[in-house]
Amino acid sequence: MEATMKAGQALRTFLDMIKFEHTIFALPFAYLGMVLAVGGWPGIWPFVWITVAMVSARTVAMAANRAIDRHLDARNPRTANRALPQGRLSVGFVWAVVVIATAIFFESAWLLNSFVFRLAPLALLFLVGYSYTKRFTWLCHWVLGITDGAAAAGAWAAITGSLDLPAYLLWAAVAAWIGGFDLIYACQDVDVDRAEGLQSVPARFGIAAALTLAKINHAVTVALLAWVGALLGLGWPFWVALAVAAALLVYENVIVKPHDLSRLDVAFFNINGYISVIVFVGAWLGIVVK
């Protein structure tokens, strides 16, 4: 009984550490690639295995990131209370979950089709490798974006067995979106990054430059999503959703200022969750209503 309670507590601590609830923010763009690829509902099993692949991939990325960065997190006041620096989880336990989640990711890719299965090792390289990039390049924000954006392209490939122009555009749109808000998020660690010799745009070029680049990234996101909508002939609900998403992106960039980062968490967690859901729902309705 005691062992079961300890295992349950470890699992709850792990899920909190990787912010498992935020998976809901990432799933809509994978589903976006899925419904656009097939022009509607793909059936239950593609949906299930795309969901499993997405959740397991995010688990690999977040858990590996926490294990790789545990010493850096311990020296950063913002992250020092995370589970690994505090000793509430063992490093071995976290890496064991990474291995299990990786196996689930590969299995789900195999069950989708051979094309995405062949791409799975490359995806794994990015899922684990992006955590190291801030140690040597300030382009790390876009590496993260490319890694997360692959979910939309991967879901497209899971349906079609190929990567077509709309898939690449979706990939680039999500990469720019993620890269943009990671630029914003990194502003809160600029002093720590400089002290640790870590690379980021805020640490290298300053917070104002990072926020300007975030605005550019988000403008690119809207433009690329508009290109997808035009290319696929999506109906008016998509364009309404895109307009709302664009307005939220503007708001996200307005409320975070170089001299005031107090509302950064609102921009990062709340608004981005709304954007992903709104664009997905708008695209799905845009398929139906033309």
N, C-alpha and C positions, 0 to 999 in steps of 0.2 A: 504494500500500500504506500509506504513512504517513498519507495523507488518510483512508483507511478506518479506521485505528487511532484517529486523532483524533476522527472522527465517533462511533466506538464508545465512546470514553472520555467524550465530551460527553453521549451518551445515558445512559450509566451514572450520570454525575454528576447529570443531570437527574432520573432516576428516583429516585435517592437523595434529592435535594432535596425532591421532592414526596411522599416516603415512599410510593412506589407500592405497596409490599407491603401497606400498610394498607388498600388498596382492598378487601381481603377482609373487613375489618370492616364496610364500608359496604354491600357487595352483599347480604348476607342480608335487610336490611329492604326492599330493592327486590324481591327474590325473594318476600318475605312478601306484599307487595301483589299480586304476580303470581299466586301460587298461591291466595290467598284470593279473588281476583277471579273466577277460572275454576273454583274448587273442585277443584283438582288440577293436573296437568301441562298447560301450555298448548300444547305442541308445540315443536319445535326452533327454528323461526325467531323466534317471539316471544321465546323465551328468549335467543337470540343477540342480537337487536337491543336488547332491554332491557339486556343485559350491556354491549354496545357503548355505548349511550347513557349508562349509569351510569359506566363507566370514563372515557369522554371528558368527561363533565360534571365529574367529580372532578378530572381533569387540568386542565381550564380553571380551576376554582376554586383549586386549590393553586398552579398556576404563576402565575396572575394575582396571587394573594396574595403570593407571594414577590417578584414584580417590584414591586408597589405598595408593599410594606413594606420594601424592601431598605435604605433609609436608616435606618429605625427599627431594623431588625435589626442593622445595623452598630454601633449605639450601645448595644445590649443584650448584656451579656456572655453570656447564655444562647444567643443566636442569631447572635453575631458571626462564628462559624465556618461559617455557611451558604455555599453556593456563590456566590451573587451578591455579598454583602459581601466575600468573599475573592477575587473576580475569576476564579473557576474556570469560570464561564459568563458569557456576555455577555447584557445585557438584551435586545438584539435577538433573540438566539436563543430566549430564553424567551418573548417575545411572539410570535415566529413559531410556536412550538409551540401557544400559546394559540389562534392563528388556525386552525391545522390541526385542533386538537381541537374547536374550535367548529364547523367545517365537518362533521366526523364526527358530532358531536352532532346537528346539524340534519338530516343525511342519515338517521341512524338514527331520529330522530323521524318523519321523513317516511315511512320504510318501515314504521313501526308503524301509525299512522293519522293522519288529518288533524286530529283533535282535539288530540293531543299536539304535533303540528307547530305548531299555532296558539299553543299555550302555551309553546313553546320560547323565543321572545324574552323573555318574562317570566322564565322560568327563568334565562336568560343574565344578565339584569339583576341577579338575586339572586346568581348564582354569582360575578360580578365585583364587584358593588356592596357585598357584605357586608364586604369588606376595609376599606372606608372608614368604616363605621359607628362604629368605636371612636374615631374622631376627633371625634365630636360627640354620642354617646349611650351611656349605660351599658346600654342595652337591646340592645347588640350581641350578647350571648350568645344571646338568643332569635332575633335575625335569623339568626344562624348555624344555630340549631336549625330554624327554618322552612325555610331553604335546603336543609339536609340531609334534613329530613323529607319534602320534596317528592319524594324518590326513591320512597318507598313509595306515595304517592298517584299519582305519575306512572306507576309500573308498573301500578297498578290501572287507570288511564285507558288505558294502552297495550293492555290486554286488552278493556276494556268500551267504550271510546270515550266515557266519561263519568266524573264524580266523584260517587260516592254516599256515603251516610253512613259506611259502614265505611272508605272511603278517607280522609275527613276525620278520622276518629278515629285512624287509623293515622298520618296526617300529624302530628296534634297529639301523639300518643304519642312519636313519634321526635323531634319538636321539643323536647318537654320533656326527653327523655333526653339529647339532644345539648346543649341549653342547660344542663342540670344538670352534665354533666361539663366543659363549657367554663368554668363558674363555678369549678369546682375547679382546672382547669388554669391559669386566669388568676391564681390566688393567688400563683404563683411570680414573677409580673412586677409585683407591686403597686408596688414602689419605682420601677421604671423607668417604669411608666405614669404615676405621679404626677409624676415628673421631666419627662416628655415632654408632659404635659398631655393624656394619652389617657384615654378614658372606659372604665371597667369597674366592675362592682359591688365587687370587692375594693378598687380604688383610691378609689372614692367612699364606700363604707360600711364597709369593713374586711373582713378575711379571715373573721372569725367569722360575719358577716352573709352573706357569699357561700356559706360551707359550709352554713349553715342553709337558704338558698334552694335549694341543690343538693339537699338532702334532700327538700324540698317538691316540687321538679321531678320527682325520681325516684319519689316516691309517686304523683304524678299520672300518670307513665308507666305504672306498674303498673295503676292504676285504669282508664286508657283502654284498655290492652291487654285487661284483663278484660272491659270493655264490648264490645270487638270479638269476643272469644271467645264471650260470651253471645249477642250479636246474630246471629252466624253459626252458632251451635250446634256449636262445635268440641268434639271428644271429650277424654277424660281426658289424653292425652299433652300437649295444649296446656296444661292446667292444672298438670300436673307441671312442665313447662318454665317456665311463668310463675312458679311458686313458687321454682324454682331461680334464675331471673333476679332475682327480688325479693331473695332471700338474698344474691346477689352484689352487688346494688346497695347493700344494707345494709352489706356488708363494705367495698365501695368507699368509702362515706361514713365508715365507722368508722376506717379506717386512715389517713385524712388528717385531721390536726388543725390548729387555728389556729397552734399553737406548734411543729408538726412536719410539714413538707411533704416529708420525705425519701422517702416511699413513693408520691409522687404519680405517678410514671411507671408504677408497677405498676397503680395504679387506672386511669390513662388508657389505656394501651396494651393490657395483658393482659386485664383483667377485662371491658372493654367489647367486646373481640373475642369473648370467650366468650359474653357475653349475646346479642349479635346472632345468633350461630350457633344457640344453644340455643333461642331464641324461634322462629326460622325452622323448625328441624327439628321442634320441638314442634307448631307450627301445621300443618305439612304432614302429620304423623302424625295430628294431631287432625282433619284432614279425612277421613282414611281410617278411623280408629277412632272411632266415635261410639257 
